[in-house]
Amino acid sequence: MRFTVVTVCLNPGDKLEPTLESVLEQTWGDVEVVLKDGGSTDGALERWKQENASRPGAERVRIYVEKDGGIYEAMNQGAARARGEFILFLNCGDVLADREVLERTERVLEEERRSGTDMDSLVLYGDTCSGKNGVVIASAPAITGFTCYRNIPCHQSCFYSAALCRGKPYDLRYRIRADYDHFLWCFYRAGARMRHMEFPVSSYEGGGFSESPDNRRSDSQEHRQITETYMGRWELWRYRLALAVTLAPLRRILAESGPFSGLYHWLKEKIYRRKP
């Protein structure tokens, strides 16, 4: 099995159908979905199974119901059951950007294999479509320490080798940024090769747990704790200075503002894609 899409849910309502549909309609069929449910009571799983019982390909959705202590434990439970060589964590409510995402990703994987890349130490990542405002959020063309400090790719747009997910499950000490901690571990500790794919992988619904006003302080605290784990004092000082000089808080406002976000992300993509 080439790909496993891990989707976790708890009372997903009408968000479950579009997520699963976006995987089942892919032109590349060597994919399974591990749907990890925390014990839903809204009937969404039962409705999906009933409506898709005779659908070709529905057998590729493997459903597990098990209690968990939160989203990251649920994701660990899902990843532990993955059969694929590469894992994509696609949250319930998010979708793959189009029908050919997996086919294009497979072509990139074959390029990496032919070039001799250690496939057990590989992360492929792409761009992300924002469900809030419809703009494409370009990911950095190369991952550096500053990228890791500032803004890593959206985890719904990252394909991890299953070996990296087994090597370090999500750290449950972090309620908000365990995926961030895992990405930095891949870069700083595992020495993973990280390749940008120049196309959108997922459409991100937005409005996640970390984005609520009540969790912003916890988010910042976890960011500091994680970066201090992987980065040196001098490195952190340089990154913090760079963000201050480049007016990072103002740029964040522009990136999230309805009237300006499209222009902001368009300019950012042009800067990322410019030729040396």
Accessible surface in RSA format (square Angstrom, percent):
REM  Atomic radii and reference values for relative SASA: ProtOr
REM  Chains: A
REM  Algorithm: Lee & Richards
REM  Probe-radius: 1.40
REM  Slices: 20
REM RES _ NUM      All-atoms   Total-Side   Main-Chain    Non-polar    All polar
REM                ABS   REL    ABS   REL    ABS   REL    ABS   REL    ABS   REL
RES MET A   1    90.32  46.8  41.75  27.6  48.57 115.6  43.48  37.0  46.84  62.1
RES ARG A   2    17.96   7.5  17.44   8.9   0.52   1.2   2.87   3.9  15.09   9.1
RES PHE A   3     0.81   0.4   0.81   0.5   0.00   0.0   0.81   0.5   0.00   0.0
RES THR A   4     0.17   0.1   0.00   0.0   0.17   0.4   0.00   0.0   0.17   0.3
RES VAL A   5     0.13   0.1   0.13   0.1   0.00   0.0   0.13   0.1   0.00   0.0
RES VAL A   6     2.50   1.6   0.17   0.2   2.33   5.6   0.17   0.1   2.33   6.3
RES THR A   7     0.65   0.5   0.41   0.4   0.24   0.6   0.24   0.3   0.41   0.6
RES VAL A   8    14.84   9.8  10.28   9.3   4.57  11.0  10.28   8.9   4.57  12.4
RES CYS A   9    13.40  10.1   0.24   0.3  13.15  30.9   9.56  24.2   3.84   4.1
RES LEU A  10   112.42  62.6  90.29  64.6  22.13  55.6  90.29  63.4  22.13  59.5
RES ASN A  11    71.37  49.2  51.73  50.0  19.65  47.3  17.22  41.5  54.15  52.3
RES PRO A  12    13.52   9.9   0.34   0.3  13.18  47.9   8.90   7.3   4.62  28.7
RES GLY A  13    27.87  34.4   0.00   N/A  27.87  34.4  23.85  65.5   4.01   9.0
RES ASP A  14   126.23  88.4 106.63 106.1  19.60  46.3  48.60 114.4  77.62  77.4
RES LYS A  15    93.52  45.6  91.58  56.2   1.95   4.6  50.37  45.3  43.15  46.0
RES LEU A  16     3.19   1.8   3.19   2.3   0.00   0.0   3.19   2.2   0.00   0.0
RES GLU A  17    72.09  41.4  70.92  53.7   1.17   2.8  50.72  98.1  21.38  17.5
RES PRO A  18    58.11  42.4  50.64  46.2   7.47  27.2  56.25  46.4   1.86  11.6
RES THR A  19     0.22   0.2   0.22   0.2   0.00   0.0   0.22   0.3   0.00   0.0
RES LEU A  20     0.33   0.2   0.33   0.2   0.00   0.0   0.33   0.2   0.00   0.0
RES GLU A  21    55.32  31.8  54.34  41.1   0.98   2.3  28.72  55.5  26.60  21.7
RES SER A  22     7.10   6.0   5.89   7.9   1.21   2.8   6.84  14.6   0.27   0.4
RES VAL A  23     1.35   0.9   0.98   0.9   0.37   0.9   0.98   0.9   0.37   1.0
RES LEU A  24    15.24   8.5   1.39   1.0  13.85  34.8   1.39   1.0  13.85  37.3
RES GLU A  25    63.09  36.2  54.73  41.4   8.36  19.9  16.44  31.8  46.65  38.1
RES GLN A  26    15.45   8.6   0.90   0.7  14.55  34.6   0.43   0.9  15.03  11.4
RES THR A  27    60.57  43.1  25.39  25.7  35.18  83.8  31.76  42.7  28.80  43.5
RES TRP A  28    73.66  29.6  72.37  35.0   1.29   3.0  73.39  39.1   0.27   0.4
RES GLY A  29    44.42  54.8   0.00   N/A  44.42  54.8  27.44  75.3  16.98  38.0
RES ASP A  30    59.80  41.9  51.47  51.2   8.33  19.7  21.30  50.1  38.50  38.4
RES VAL A  31     0.32   0.2   0.19   0.2   0.13   0.3   0.19   0.2   0.13   0.4
RES GLU A  32     3.53   2.0   3.13   2.4   0.40   1.0   2.90   5.6   0.63   0.5
RES VAL A  33     0.80   0.5   0.80   0.7   0.00   0.0   0.80   0.7   0.00   0.0
RES VAL A  34     0.28   0.2   0.28   0.3   0.00   0.0   0.28   0.2   0.00   0.0
RES LEU A  35     0.33   0.2   0.33   0.2   0.00   0.0   0.33   0.2   0.00   0.0
RES LYS A  36     0.48   0.2   0.29   0.2   0.19   0.4   0.21   0.2   0.27   0.3
RES ASP A  37     2.10   1.5   2.10   2.1   0.00   0.0   0.00   0.0   2.10   2.1
RES GLY A  38    16.29  20.1   0.00   N/A  16.29  20.1   2.84   7.8  13.45  30.1
RES GLY A  39    33.52  41.3   0.00   N/A  33.52  41.3  19.25  52.8  14.28  32.0
RES SER A  40    26.48  22.4   3.66   4.9  22.82  52.6   3.66   7.8  22.82  32.0
RES THR A  41   124.24  88.4  88.39  89.6  35.85  85.4  73.81  99.1  50.42  76.2
RES ASP A  42    51.26  35.9  27.42  27.3  23.84  56.4  37.34  87.9  13.92  13.9
RES GLY A  43    24.13  29.8   0.00   N/A  24.13  29.8  21.65  59.4   2.48   5.5
RES ALA A  44     4.20   3.9   0.67   1.0   3.53   8.0   1.76   2.5   2.44   6.5
RES LEU A  45     6.64   3.7   6.59   4.7   0.05   0.1   6.64   4.7   0.00   0.0
RES GLU A  46   104.28  59.9  99.89  75.6   4.39  10.4  60.02 116.1  44.25  36.1
RES ARG A  47   114.89  48.2 113.66  57.9   1.23   2.9  57.57  78.7  57.31  34.7
RES TRP A  48    15.11   6.1  12.66   6.1   2.46   5.8  13.70   7.3   1.42   2.3
RES LYS A  49    98.07  47.8  92.09  56.5   5.99  14.3  49.12  44.2  48.95  52.1
RES GLN A  50   147.92  82.7 125.80  91.9  22.13  52.7  43.19  91.9 104.74  79.4
RES GLU A  51   131.70  75.6  93.74  70.9  37.96  90.4  44.58  86.2  87.12  71.1
RES ASN A  52    11.78   8.1  10.55  10.2   1.23   3.0   1.02   2.5  10.76  10.4
RES ALA A  53    85.33  78.5  47.21  72.8  38.12  86.7  56.27  79.2  29.06  77.0
RES SER A  54   111.86  94.5  81.33 108.5  30.53  70.3  53.61 114.2  58.25  81.6
RES ARG A  55    67.13  28.2  56.43  28.8  10.70  25.5  29.01  39.6  38.12  23.1
RES PRO A  56   123.47  90.0 101.38  92.4  22.09  80.3 112.56  92.9  10.91  67.8
RES GLY A  57    10.42  12.9   0.00   N/A  10.42  12.9   6.19  17.0   4.23   9.5
RES ALA A  58    14.05  12.9   9.36  14.4   4.70  10.7   9.53  13.4   4.52  12.0
RES GLU A  59   133.21  76.5 104.83  79.3  28.38  67.6  75.78 146.6  57.43  46.9
RES ARG A  60    57.56  24.2  52.78  26.9   4.77  11.4  29.13  39.8  28.43  17.2
RES VAL A  61    13.33   8.8   0.00   0.0  13.33  32.1   0.00   0.0  13.33  36.2
RES ARG A  62    36.02  15.1  31.45  16.0   4.57  10.9  31.36  42.9   4.66   2.8
RES ILE A  63    45.95  26.1  16.91  12.6  29.04  70.0  16.91  12.2  29.04  78.8
RES TYR A  64    61.50  28.7  58.21  33.1   3.29   8.6  45.51  34.2  15.99  19.7
RES VAL A  65    98.31  64.7  66.47  60.2  31.84  76.7  66.47  57.8  31.84  86.4
RES GLU A  66    66.26  38.0  59.49  45.0   6.76  16.1  30.03  58.1  36.23  29.6
RES LYS A  67   181.76  88.7 169.96 104.3  11.81  28.1 112.92 101.6  68.84  73.3
RES ASP A  68    49.90  35.0  16.82  16.7  33.08  78.2   7.00  16.5  42.90  42.8
RES GLY A  69    73.11  90.2   0.00   N/A  73.11  90.2  36.32  99.7  36.78  82.4
RES GLY A  70    34.38  42.4   0.00   N/A  34.38  42.4  33.36  91.6   1.02   2.3
RES ILE A  71    74.36  42.3  62.94  46.9  11.42  27.5  67.55  48.6   6.81  18.5
RES TYR A  72    22.54  10.5  21.47  12.2   1.07   2.8   9.73   7.3  12.81  15.8
RES GLU A  73    56.23  32.3  55.26  41.8   0.97   2.3   8.33  16.1  47.90  39.1
RES ALA A  74     4.60   4.2   4.60   7.1   0.00   0.0   4.60   6.5   0.00   0.0
RES MET A  75     2.53   1.3   2.53   1.7   0.00   0.0   2.07   1.8   0.47   0.6
RES ASN A  76    29.92  20.6  24.09  23.3   5.83  14.0  15.87  38.2  14.05  13.6
RES GLN A  77    26.39  14.8  21.55  15.7   4.85  11.5  19.48  41.5   6.92   5.2
RES GLY A  78     0.17   0.2   0.00   N/A   0.17   0.2   0.17   0.5   0.00   0.0
RES ALA A  79    15.85  14.6  10.22  15.8   5.64  12.8  10.43  14.7   5.43  14.4
RES ALA A  80    87.15  80.1  46.12  71.2  41.03  93.3  56.32  79.3  30.83  81.7
RES ARG A  81    79.13  33.2  67.95  34.6  11.18  26.6  25.48  34.8  53.65  32.5
RES ALA A  82    19.07  17.5   0.73   1.1  18.33  41.7   0.73   1.0  18.33  48.6
RES ARG A  83   155.76  65.4 129.30  65.9  26.46  63.0  48.03  65.6 107.73  65.3
RES GLY A  84     4.35   5.4   0.00   N/A   4.35   5.4   0.12   0.3   4.23   9.5
RES GLU A  85    80.21  46.0  69.94  52.9  10.27  24.5  39.59  76.6  40.62  33.2
RES PHE A  86     1.63   0.8   1.46   0.9   0.16   0.4   1.46   0.9   0.16   0.5
RES ILE A  87     1.59   0.9   1.59   1.2   0.00   0.0   1.59   1.1   0.00   0.0
RES LEU A  88     0.53   0.3   0.53   0.4   0.00   0.0   0.53   0.4   0.00   0.0
RES PHE A  89     4.52   2.3   4.52   2.8   0.00   0.0   4.52   2.7   0.00   0.0
RES LEU A  90     0.21   0.1   0.00   0.0   0.21   0.5   0.21   0.2   0.00   0.0
RES ASN A  91    32.58  22.5  32.18  31.1   0.40   1.0  11.36  27.3  21.22  20.5
RES CYS A  92    23.28  17.6   9.79  10.9  13.49  31.7   9.71  24.6  13.58  14.6
RES GLY A  93    17.20  21.2   0.00   N/A  17.20  21.2   1.70   4.7  15.50  34.7
RES ASP A  94     3.55   2.5   3.34   3.3   0.21   0.5   0.43   1.0   3.12   3.1
RES VAL A  95    39.62  26.1  39.62  35.9   0.00   0.0  39.62  34.4   0.00   0.0
RES LEU A  96     6.96   3.9   0.05   0.0   6.91  17.4   0.05   0.0   6.91  18.6
RES ALA A  97    34.62  31.8   3.82   5.9  30.80  70.1   5.25   7.4  29.37  77.8
RES ASP A  98    58.69  41.1  48.60  48.4  10.09  23.9  40.99  96.5  17.71  17.7
RES ARG A  99   125.93  52.9 124.23  63.3   1.70   4.0  45.26  61.9  80.67  48.9
RES GLU A 100    81.67  46.9  81.67  61.8   0.00   0.0  12.57  24.3  69.10  56.4
RES VAL A 101     0.00   0.0   0.00   0.0   0.00   0.0   0.00   0.0   0.00   0.0
RES LEU A 102     0.00   0.0   0.00   0.0   0.00   0.0   0.00   0.0   0.00   0.0
RES GLU A 103    58.29  33.5  58.08  43.9   0.20   0.5  12.42  24.0  45.87  37.4
RES ARG A 104    50.73  21.3  49.58  25.3   1.15   2.7  28.06  38.4  22.67  13.7
RES THR A 105     0.00   0.0   0.00   0.0   0.00   0.0   0.00   0.0   0.00   0.0
RES GLU A 106    15.12   8.7  15.12  11.4   0.00   0.0   7.34  14.2   7.78   6.4
RES ARG A 107   125.92  52.9 122.56  62.5   3.36   8.0  65.97  90.2  59.95  36.3
RES VAL A 108    15.04   9.9  15.04  13.6   0.00   0.0  15.04  13.1   0.00   0.0
RES LEU A 109     0.19   0.1   0.19   0.1   0.00   0.0   0.19   0.1   0.00   0.0
RES GLU A 110    53.81  30.9  53.81  40.7   0.00   0.0  24.83  48.0  28.97  23.7
RES GLU A 111    74.76  42.9  67.98  51.4   6.78  16.1  22.79  44.1  51.97  42.4
RES GLU A 112     3.43   2.0   3.07   2.3   0.36   0.9   0.36   0.7   3.07   2.5
RES ARG A 113   102.10  42.9  90.04  45.9  12.06  28.7  46.46  63.5  55.64  33.7
RES ARG A 114   175.38  73.6 136.67  69.7  38.71  92.2  75.43 103.1  99.95  60.6
RES SER A 115    86.71  73.3  44.10  58.8  42.62  98.2  51.05 108.7  35.66  50.0
RES GLY A 116    64.78  79.9   0.00   N/A  64.78  79.9  34.89  95.8  29.89  66.9
RES THR A 117    27.07  19.3   9.16   9.3  17.90  42.7  12.31  16.5  14.76  22.3
RES ASP A 118    91.38  64.0  77.82  77.5  13.57  32.1  40.91  96.3  50.47  50.3
RES MET A 119    26.77  13.9  21.84  14.5   4.92  11.7  21.84  18.6   4.92   6.5
RES ASP A 120    91.19  63.9  86.59  86.2   4.59  10.9  14.31  33.7  76.87  76.7
RES SER A 121    23.15  19.6  21.63  28.9   1.52   3.5  18.14  38.6   5.01   7.0
RES LEU A 122     0.00   0.0   0.00   0.0   0.00   0.0   0.00   0.0   0.00   0.0
RES VAL A 123     0.00   0.0   0.00   0.0   0.00   0.0   0.00   0.0   0.00   0.0
RES LEU A 124     0.00   0.0   0.00   0.0   0.00   0.0   0.00   0.0   0.00   0.0
RES TYR A 125     0.06   0.0   0.06   0.0   0.00   0.0   0.00   0.0   0.06   0.1
RES GLY A 126     0.00   0.0   0.00   N/A   0.00   0.0   0.00   0.0   0.00   0.0
RES ASP A 127     4.11   2.9   4.11   4.1   0.00   0.0   0.00   0.0   4.11   4.1
RES THR A 128     4.55   3.2   4.55   4.6   0.00   0.0   3.51   4.7   1.04   1.6
RES CYS A 129    27.84  21.1  27.84  31.1   0.00   0.0   9.04  22.9  18.80  20.3
RES SER A 130    11.66   9.9   9.21  12.3   2.45   5.6   1.63   3.5  10.03  14.1
RES GLY A 131    47.29  58.3   0.00   N/A  47.29  58.3  17.10  46.9  30.19  67.6
RES LYS A 132   131.97  64.4  92.25  56.6  39.72  94.6  68.85  62.0  63.12  67.2
RES ASN A 133    54.90  37.9  22.37  21.6  32.53  78.3  25.28  60.8  29.61  28.6
RES GLY A 134    62.35  76.9   0.00   N/A  62.35  76.9  33.32  91.4  29.03  65.0
RES VAL A 135    24.21  15.9  19.00  17.2   5.20  12.5  24.21  21.0   0.00   0.0
RES VAL A 136    54.09  35.6  46.49  42.1   7.61  18.3  46.49  40.4   7.61  20.6
RES ILE A 137    49.28  28.0  48.86  36.4   0.42   1.0  48.86  35.2   0.42   1.1
RES ALA A 138     2.98   2.7   0.02   0.0   2.96   6.7   0.02   0.0   2.96   7.8
RES SER A 139    10.33   8.7   4.02   5.4   6.31  14.5   6.31  13.4   4.02   5.6
RES ALA A 140     9.54   8.8   5.37   8.3   4.17   9.5   5.37   7.6   4.17  11.0
RES PRO A 141    65.40  47.7  48.89  44.6  16.51  60.0  48.89  40.4  16.51 102.6
RES ALA A 142    59.05  54.3  52.61  81.2   6.45  14.7  55.05  77.5   4.00  10.6
RES ILE A 143    19.17  10.9   1.62   1.2  17.55  42.3   1.62   1.2  17.55  47.6
RES THR A 144    68.38  48.6  65.29  66.2   3.10   7.4  62.92  84.5   5.46   8.3
RES GLY A 145    12.11  14.9   0.00   N/A  12.11  14.9   3.61   9.9   8.50  19.0
RES PHE A 146    54.96  27.5  54.02  33.5   0.94   2.4  54.02  32.8   0.94   2.7
RES THR A 147     5.98   4.3   5.98   6.1   0.00   0.0   0.46   0.6   5.52   8.3
RES CYS A 148     0.01   0.0   0.00   0.0   0.01   0.0   0.00   0.0   0.01   0.0
RES TYR A 149    18.46   8.6  16.53   9.4   1.92   5.0   1.49   1.1  16.97  20.9
RES ARG A 150    85.34  35.8  58.04  29.6  27.30  65.0  18.41  25.2  66.93  40.6
RES ASN A 151    88.88  61.3  76.43  73.9  12.45  30.0  16.31  39.2  72.57  70.1
RES ILE A 152    28.40  16.2  18.23  13.6  10.16  24.5  18.37  13.2  10.03  27.2
RES PRO A 153     7.98   5.8   1.34   1.2   6.64  24.1   6.09   5.0   1.89  11.7
RES CYS A 154    35.19  26.6  19.71  22.0  15.48  36.4  23.45  59.4  11.74  12.7
RES HIS A 155    24.19  13.2  20.22  14.1   3.97  10.1  15.37  15.8   8.82  10.3
RES GLN A 156     3.33   1.9   3.33   2.4   0.00   0.0   0.00   0.0   3.33   2.5
RES SER A 157     0.00   0.0   0.00   0.0   0.00   0.0   0.00   0.0   0.00   0.0
RES CYS A 158     0.60   0.5   0.49   0.5   0.12   0.3   0.00   0.0   0.60   0.6
RES PHE A 159     0.62   0.3   0.62   0.4   0.00   0.0   0.62   0.4   0.00   0.0
RES TYR A 160     2.73   1.3   2.73   1.6   0.00   0.0   0.13   0.1   2.60   3.2
RES SER A 161     1.20   1.0   1.20   1.6   0.00   0.0   1.20   2.6   0.00   0.0
RES ALA A 162     4.82   4.4   4.53   7.0   0.29   0.7   4.53   6.4   0.29   0.8
RES ALA A 163    29.03  26.7  19.01  29.3  10.02  22.8  20.29  28.6   8.74  23.2
RES LEU A 164     8.90   5.0   8.24   5.9   0.66   1.7   8.90   6.3   0.00   0.0
RES CYS A 165    11.35   8.6   5.34   6.0   6.01  14.1   5.63  14.3   5.72   6.2
RES ARG A 166   162.24  68.1 136.95  69.8  25.29  60.2  71.10  97.2  91.14  55.2
RES GLY A 167    52.83  65.1   0.00   N/A  52.83  65.1  26.40  72.5  26.42  59.2
RES LYS A 168    34.49  16.8  33.18  20.4   1.31   3.1  31.73  28.6   2.76   2.9
RES PRO A 169    75.94  55.3  67.74  61.7   8.20  29.8  71.84  59.3   4.09  25.4
RES TYR A 170    11.97   5.6   6.48   3.7   5.49  14.3   5.75   4.3   6.22   7.7
RES ASP A 171    30.26  21.2  23.15  23.0   7.11  16.8  11.77  27.7  18.48  18.4
RES LEU A 172    95.22  53.0  69.75  49.9  25.47  64.0  71.24  50.0  23.98  64.5
RES ARG A 173   167.88  70.5 135.49  69.1  32.39  77.1  76.38 104.4  91.51  55.5
RES TYR A 174     5.88   2.7   4.58   2.6   1.30   3.4   2.37   1.8   3.51   4.3
RES ARG A 175   128.02  53.7 118.18  60.2   9.84  23.4  69.09  94.4  58.93  35.7
RES ILE A 176     9.71   5.5   0.19   0.1   9.51  22.9   1.86   1.3   7.85  21.3
RES ARG A 177    53.35  22.4  53.26  27.2   0.08   0.2   6.51   8.9  46.84  28.4
RES ALA A 178     0.03   0.0   0.00   0.0   0.03   0.1   0.00   0.0   0.03   0.1
RES ASP A 179    24.23  17.0  23.35  23.2   0.88   2.1   0.75   1.8  23.48  23.4
RES TYR A 180     8.28   3.9   8.28   4.7   0.00   0.0   8.28   6.2   0.00   0.0
RES ASP A 181     4.40   3.1   4.40   4.4   0.00   0.0   0.00   0.0   4.40   4.4
RES HIS A 182     3.63   2.0   3.63   2.5   0.00   0.0   2.82   2.9   0.81   0.9
RES PHE A 183     0.43   0.2   0.43   0.3   0.00   0.0   0.43   0.3   0.00   0.0
RES LEU A 184     0.00   0.0   0.00   0.0   0.00   0.0   0.00   0.0   0.00   0.0
RES TRP A 185    50.53  20.3  50.53  24.5   0.00   0.0  33.03  17.6  17.50  28.4
RES CYS A 186     0.00   0.0   0.00   0.0   0.00   0.0   0.00   0.0   0.00   0.0
RES PHE A 187    56.54  28.3  45.90  28.4  10.64  27.7  45.90  27.8  10.64  30.5
RES TYR A 188    60.34  28.2  29.77  16.9  30.57  79.6  33.05  24.8  27.29  33.6
RES ARG A 189   131.67  55.3  97.63  49.8  34.04  81.0  39.14  53.5  92.53  56.1
RES ALA A 190    36.86  33.9   6.95  10.7  29.92  68.1  16.50  23.2  20.36  53.9
RES GLY A 191    57.14  70.5   0.00   N/A  57.14  70.5  31.75  87.1  25.39  56.9
RES ALA A 192    11.12  10.2   0.00   0.0  11.12  25.3   0.00   0.0  11.12  29.5
RES ARG A 193   113.22  47.5 103.67  52.8   9.55  22.7  42.01  57.4  71.21  43.2
RES MET A 194    25.00  12.9   3.84   2.5  21.16  50.4   3.84   3.3  21.16  28.0
RES ARG A 195    63.99  26.9  60.81  31.0   3.18   7.6  13.64  18.6  50.35  30.5
RES HIS A 196    18.39  10.0   4.96   3.4  13.42  34.3   3.45   3.6  14.94  17.4
RES MET A 197     4.20   2.2   0.00   0.0   4.20  10.0   4.20   3.6   0.00   0.0
RES GLU A 198   130.19  74.7  99.85  75.5  30.34  72.2  25.67  49.7 104.52  85.3
RES PHE A 199    27.44  13.7  25.49  15.8   1.95   5.1  27.44  16.6   0.00   0.0
RES PRO A 200    34.63  25.2  34.63  31.6   0.00   0.0  34.63  28.6   0.00   0.0
RES VAL A 201     0.00   0.0   0.00   0.0   0.00   0.0   0.00   0.0   0.00   0.0
RES SER A 202     0.00   0.0   0.00   0.0   0.00   0.0   0.00   0.0   0.00   0.0
RES SER A 203    30.23  25.5  28.40  37.9   1.84   4.2   8.50  18.1  21.73  30.4
RES TYR A 204    52.31  24.4  51.95  29.6   0.35   0.9  39.02  29.3  13.29  16.4
RES GLU A 205    70.66  40.6  55.53  42.0  15.13  36.0  30.89  59.7  39.77  32.5
RES GLY A 206    13.86  17.1   0.00   N/A  13.86  17.1   1.99   5.5  11.87  26.6
RES GLY A 207    61.22  75.5   0.00   N/A  61.22  75.5  29.89  82.0  31.32  70.2
RES GLY A 208    29.25  36.1   0.00   N/A  29.25  36.1  26.41  72.5   2.84   6.4
RES PHE A 209   109.94  55.0  91.89  56.9  18.05  47.0 100.03  60.6   9.91  28.4
RES SER A 210    39.13  33.1  34.87  46.5   4.27   9.8   9.50  20.2  29.63  41.5
RES GLU A 211    46.30  26.6  35.16  26.6  11.14  26.5  25.21  48.8  21.09  17.2
RES SER A 212    39.94  33.7  34.21  45.7   5.73  13.2  38.26  81.5   1.68   2.3
RES PRO A 213   119.94  87.4 101.38  92.4  18.57  67.5 105.05  86.7  14.89  92.6
RES ASP A 214   132.35  92.7 105.34 104.8  27.01  63.9  32.55  76.6  99.80  99.5
RES ASN A 215    17.43  12.0  17.43  16.8   0.00   0.0   0.00   0.0  17.43  16.8
RES ARG A 216    94.44  39.7  93.30  47.6   1.14   2.7  37.11  50.7  57.33  34.7
RES ARG A 217   186.31  78.2 177.47  90.5   8.84  21.0  58.45  79.9 127.86  77.5
RES SER A 218    30.53  25.8  30.07  40.1   0.46   1.1   6.10  13.0  24.43  34.2
RES ASP A 219    20.93  14.7  20.93  20.8   0.00   0.0   0.60   1.4  20.33  20.3
RES SER A 220    70.80  59.8  61.88  82.6   8.92  20.5  35.86  76.4  34.94  49.0
RES GLN A 221   109.44  61.2 100.82  73.7   8.62  20.5  40.63  86.5  68.81  52.2
RES GLU A 222    18.74  10.8  18.74  14.2   0.00   0.0  10.86  21.0   7.88   6.4
RES HIS A 223    31.75  17.4  31.75  22.1   0.00   0.0  16.47  17.0  15.28  17.8
RES ARG A 224   127.75  53.6 126.77  64.6   0.98   2.3  41.13  56.2  86.62  52.5
RES GLN A 225    88.14  49.3  83.05  60.7   5.09  12.1  30.71  65.4  57.43  43.6
RES ILE A 226     0.03   0.0   0.00   0.0   0.03   0.1   0.03   0.0   0.00   0.0
RES THR A 227     0.19   0.1   0.19   0.2   0.00   0.0   0.00   0.0   0.19   0.3
RES GLU A 228    90.34  51.9  68.41  51.8  21.93  52.2  22.40  43.3  67.94  55.5
RES THR A 229    72.25  51.4  48.61  49.3  23.64  56.3  42.74  57.4  29.51  44.6
RES TYR A 230    21.48  10.0   7.05   4.0  14.43  37.5   3.39   2.5  18.09  22.3
RES MET A 231     9.50   4.9   0.00   0.0   9.50  22.6   1.99   1.7   7.51  10.0
RES GLY A 232    43.36  53.5   0.00   N/A  43.36  53.5  36.71 100.7   6.65  14.9
RES ARG A 233   217.61  91.4 204.00 104.0  13.62  32.4  82.37 112.6 135.25  82.0
RES TRP A 234   164.78  66.1 158.35  76.6   6.44  15.1 142.62  76.0  22.16  36.0
RES GLU A 235    32.73  18.8  31.49  23.8   1.24   3.0  12.42  24.0  20.31  16.6
RES LEU A 236     8.58   4.8   8.58   6.1   0.00   0.0   8.58   6.0   0.00   0.0
RES TRP A 237   133.12  53.4 130.33  63.1   2.79   6.6 102.57  54.7  30.56  49.6
RES ARG A 238   102.48  43.0  97.16  49.5   5.32  12.7  34.31  46.9  68.17  41.3
RES TYR A 239    19.21   9.0  19.21  10.9   0.00   0.0   8.79   6.6  10.42  12.8
RES ARG A 240    81.80  34.3  74.62  38.0   7.18  17.1  43.10  58.9  38.71  23.5
RES LEU A 241    83.51  46.5  78.86  56.4   4.65  11.7  82.53  58.0   0.98   2.6
RES ALA A 242    34.92  32.1  28.11  43.4   6.81  15.5  34.66  48.8   0.26   0.7
RES LEU A 243    34.02  18.9  33.85  24.2   0.17   0.4  34.02  23.9   0.00   0.0
RES ALA A 244    67.60  62.2  46.02  71.0  21.58  49.1  54.74  77.1  12.86  34.1
RES VAL A 245   106.84  70.3  83.05  75.2  23.79  57.3  90.39  78.5  16.45  44.6
RES THR A 246    68.88  49.0  56.22  57.0  12.66  30.2  63.11  84.8   5.76   8.7
RES LEU A 247   105.07  58.5 103.19  73.8   1.87   4.7 105.07  73.8   0.00   0.0
RES ALA A 248    22.03  20.3  18.48  28.5   3.54   8.1  18.84  26.5   3.19   8.4
RES PRO A 249    98.08  71.5  89.76  81.8   8.32  30.2  96.84  80.0   1.24   7.7
RES LEU A 250    90.29  50.3  87.12  62.3   3.17   8.0  88.56  62.2   1.72   4.6
RES ARG A 251    65.54  27.5  65.43  33.4   0.11   0.3  38.99  53.3  26.56  16.1
RES ARG A 252   120.08  50.4 114.02  58.1   6.07  14.4  50.74  69.3  69.34  42.0
RES ILE A 253   112.93  64.3 108.10  80.5   4.83  11.6 111.71  80.4   1.22   3.3
RES LEU A 254    56.59  31.5  56.59  40.5   0.00   0.0  56.59  39.7   0.00   0.0
RES ALA A 255    18.50  17.0  15.28  23.6   3.21   7.3  15.28  21.5   3.21   8.5
RES GLU A 256    99.78  57.3  71.85  54.4  27.93  66.5  33.25  64.3  66.52  54.3
RES SER A 257    26.10  22.1  18.31  24.4   7.80  18.0  16.50  35.1   9.60  13.4
RES GLY A 258    57.02  70.3   0.00   N/A  57.02  70.3  30.49  83.7  26.54  59.4
RES PRO A 259   118.40  86.3  77.09  70.3  41.31 150.2  90.52  74.7  27.88 173.3
RES PHE A 260   107.55  53.8 106.85  66.2   0.71   1.8 107.05  64.9   0.51   1.5
RES SER A 261     0.94   0.8   0.94   1.3   0.00   0.0   0.00   0.0   0.94   1.3
RES GLY A 262    30.72  37.9   0.00   N/A  30.72  37.9  23.71  65.1   7.01  15.7
RES LEU A 263   105.90  59.0  96.26  68.9   9.63  24.2 100.37  70.5   5.53  14.9
RES TYR A 264    42.45  19.8  38.82  22.1   3.63   9.4  27.78  20.9  14.67  18.1
RES HIS A 265    12.70   6.9  12.14   8.4   0.56   1.4   8.45   8.7   4.26   5.0
RES TRP A 266   131.25  52.7 126.52  61.2   4.73  11.1 113.42  60.5  17.83  28.9
RES LEU A 267    83.45  46.5  83.30  59.6   0.15   0.4  83.30  58.5   0.15   0.4
RES LYS A 268    32.47  15.8  30.19  18.5   2.28   5.4  23.77  21.4   8.70   9.3
RES GLU A 269    54.84  31.5  54.84  41.5   0.00   0.0   4.91   9.5  49.93  40.8
RES LYS A 270   111.25  54.3 105.19  64.5   6.06  14.4  49.23  44.3  62.02  66.1
RES ILE A 271    97.91  55.7  92.38  68.8   5.53  13.3  93.88  67.6   4.03  10.9
RES TYR A 272    45.72  21.3  32.96  18.8  12.76  33.2  24.62  18.5  21.09  26.0
RES ARG A 273    58.11  24.4  43.76  22.3  14.35  34.2  42.18  57.6  15.94   9.7
RES ARG A 274   174.48  73.3 151.89  77.4  22.59  53.8  56.39  77.1 118.09  71.6
RES LYS A 275   181.01  88.3 155.98  95.7  25.04  59.6 100.94  90.9  80.07  85.3
RES PRO A 276   177.40 129.3 103.52  94.4  73.88 268.5 145.55 120.2  31.85 198.0
END  Absolute sums over single chains surface
CHAIN  1 A    13668.7      10658.2       3010.5       7650.6       6018.1
END  Absolute sums over all chains
TOTAL         13668.7      10658.2       3010.5       7650.6       6018.1
